[in-house]
Amino acid sequence: MGVQQYDEIGEAYEGFKSLVLEQYAVVPGFLAMVGDVRGKSLLDLASGTGFYSREFRRRGATDVLGIDISEEMVSVARQLEEAAPLGVRYEVGDVAELRPFDEPFDIVLAVQLLNYAEDYATTERMCRNIHRSMKPGGELFLLNQSPDYRFDGPTPEKYGFRTELTGEEAETGPRVRTTALLDPPVSLVANRPRREVYEKSLGAAGFTGLTWVPLTASEAGVREFGADFWADFHANPPLEMLRCRA
């Protein structure tokens, strides 16, 4: 489901990070949740063009590997690495068929990953593969479309994104089209898994201490636009984070 649409976007994907929602809520929120990575090894799954791989390498992660299913995304990430070398490695791979690693990782990131699993079985297989790749007690950090987002509620359009139901239903939840309001706009279709899909799949794979972490506007976002600007976002958050331990 994810490969072709991401291959077609390529470099435009980097532009997502310039949108208000990403810049003032998602990126600062996710970085804050992951916290201090100094001296830790990090595996970035669904790494895209390598934004978080690069950012956490700059913040002191020792060994950083980004894996994405899209060859085009990995190609862009490698070009960015060549242009400004940080020592981040990238490879093409499917998390549902994730290769074993010689050394398990301290930290794993999964930003918009599990929503691309076709069904429950694939979601669980991805979670088991992730768990197998981690040190005992290592931490997994996820970012997903919020299972509670109301499609008839306030929308994230003024923050740079449109999100709408396609009318199709997958085993794990409804199919959703998310459009980044860039010029030209970029659309992606994925599933929006129900809350129990995450909780059961991660639990079955051996993860513990599952904690849902809300995403809020950063202090900089409130300073820049005012608290009222973010009222719709906080009333109906389009995204939610999740953390757990291997």
N, C-alpha and C positions, 0 to 999 in steps of 0.2 A: 504493500500500500504506500509506503513512504518513499521508495527509491526514485521512481520516475519524476514525481513532482519536485523533489529536492534537486535532482540532476538538472532540471530545467531552470531552477532559480539561481544556483551557483552563487556568484559574487553578490547579487542583490540581497542575499540573506544577511550580510554584514549590516545592511541598512536598517534592519529591524532594531538594532541597538540604539539608533538615533531617535526612535519614537518615544514620546513622552512617558508612556506606561513602562517601557523597558528602562529608560534612563533614570526615572525618578521613583520607581517602585520595585520592579522585578530585579534588576541587577543589584542595587544596593541591598535589597531584602535577602536575596539568595547569598550574596557574599557574606552578609552578616550572620546568616544561619550557619553557613559552613565554618566560618570563623578562622582560627589560626591554623595554617597548614604547614608552618615551618618544619622542615625536616621529615615531612611525611610523603609517602608515595601516593600518587593520585591517578585514578582511572576515570576518564571522562567519556561516558557512553552516550551515543547520539550527540557527538561533539560538534557536529555541523562544521562551520568554518573555523572552529577552535577558539572562540571568544573566551570561554571559561578556562580552557586549558592554558591559554597564554596568561590570563589574569592570575591564576593560582600559581603558575610558575614564577611570575614576577613577585608574588607574595611569599615565596620561599619553599614551595613544594619541591622535593628533590627529584623524583622520577615521575614525569607526567606523560601518560599515553592517552591520546584521543582516538576513539573508534567511532566510525559512522558508516552506515549502510550505503551512503551515496558516494560514488567515486568522484563526482564533480565537487562535492563539499570537501572531501579529503584533499583533492587537488588544490582547491583555493587555500585551505589551511596550510598545505605544504609551501605554497607560493608565499604566503604571509610569513612563514617561518624562515624561508630563504632570504626574504627581504630584510627581516630583523630577527636574526637567530637568537632563540631563547633556550634551545635544547629540548624542545617538545617534539615527541614522536607521534606520528599519525598513521593509522592503517584503516583499510576498508574491512568492515566485518558486520555480521548480523548478530545481535545479542541473543537471538533465539538459538543460534548455533555457535555461541561464543567459544573461541579456542581456549584451551587451558594455558595458564601462565606459570613460568618457573617460580616467580616470586609473587605471593599474594599482595594485595594493595591495602594501605591503611584507610584510604578514603575513596569512595566511588560516587560519581555524580550521574544522575539520570534526569536530564532536563527534557521534558516532552518526549519521553521514550515509551512508557508502557501504554500510552494511548494509541501507539501504532501496532500493538499486538492485535491480531485478527480476532482472537477468542480467548476464553478463560485458560485453556491448555497452554497456549503460546505465552500468555502473561505469566503463568506459573513457571514455565520453562525458562523464560528470561530471568525471573527472580532467582531460581535455583542456580543458574549460570553465574549470576552476579554474586550470590552468596559464596559459591565455590571459589571465586576470584579474590576473596577478601580474607584478611587476617582476622582471627577471632577477636571480637570486640571492636573491629573496624566500623566506620560509620558510612551509611548510605544516605545521600541527600537527593530528594526528588522535587521536581517542579512540574505541576500539571494544571490542566484546566480544572477549575473547582467543580467537584461533583454537585455542589449546591447552586451553581450559577443558574439564575432564572432567565430564560430566554424572553420572557415577557416583562422583565424588569429593566432598570436603567442599563444602558449599553456602554461599552468601553470606547465608543467611536471618537469622543472628544480627546481620548488619550492615544489615539492612533490605530485602533483595531476595530474591526467589525467581526462579530461571531454569530453564526446562524445555523439552525438545524437544516440538514439536507432532506429530512423526511425518511431517511433510512435508519434502520435499527440494527446494531451489531449485537453479538451475544453479551458483550460487556457493558453496553450502553449505546446511546444515540450517536449517530454520525454527525459531525459538526464541520462546517467550513469556516475557517478563520482567515480573515483578510487583513494584511498589514497595509495601511493606507499610505503607501509610498507612491512615488510617481515613476513608472506605472505601479498600480496596486499589485500585491503578491498574495495569492490565495493558497491555502493548504487544507486538505481534508483529513481528519483523523477521528477516532472514536472519543467519546467522553465517558470513561469508565465510572461506574458507580463506586461509592466509597468502599463497599464491602469487597469489591474486586481487588482493590489495592491491599486491603487489610488481610483478606484470606490468602491471596497469592504470596504476599511477603511473609506472612506467618507460616504458611506451609513450607516455604523455602528455608525457614529457620531464623528469620529476623525477629528481634524482640524490641520492646520499648518504642513501638510505633507512636509517633507524635505528629499530629497535624499542626502546621505552623501558618498562621494567617499572614497574608501579604498586605502591607500598608504603605502609604505614601511616605517617602523619606522626609527628613527635616528639610532637606534642600528643596524637595518638591513642594512642600507647604510654603516655604519662604518665597519660592519663585512664582507660584500661582495662587497662593492663598488656600485656606482650609476648605472654603466652599466649593472650589473647583474640584476637589477630590470626593465630594459627598456621594456622587453616583457610584464611584469606584468602591468606596467603603460600604455602601448600602447593598451592593451586588457584586462582590469581587469576582472577576473572571478567572482568576488563578489562585492556587493554593499550594503550599509547600508541605513536605512530609520528610521526616527523618526517622531513622531506626538503626539498630546495631546488629552486626553479624554475630 
